């Protein structure tokens, strides 16, 4: 069932033009910046968007300009987990590797404690009306989100069509606090 939903959403994303994705991402960015949890946050963790996701690159730049701390996820494949690494400048600190995944350059990795993060902006292939999230199927974010302090807020970003009525849920699936769409 989850694979079927992933396939359907990915096909829909492919049919979206770059202009549509860009316009919707700009609306989502404005909604995020006006969100109370974002305004209060001193440290925000953003996913670094792939081509088929809501674009976070300008959100990262804008957040840094506001003087907030920004972290991005780093995948530790051997340990099957994510860590948060602080960046000061997206263009200088990140490099894109295989499959367009951007992570801190060698020498730019600066892991920060989870307690420092006030808000995590979370990717998802799909979300439902109960804020459940369907990821890419590797479980990295679920393992990361379950370790966050209770006070840390999580916001999923999605295009309207990524919201479905009901997602199948497993015991390890972690919902987000809120979803922002356009």
Order of alpha helices (4+ residues) and beta strands (2+ residues): alpha-alpha-alpha-beta-alpha-beta-beta-alpha-beta-beta-beta-beta-beta-alpha-beta-beta-beta
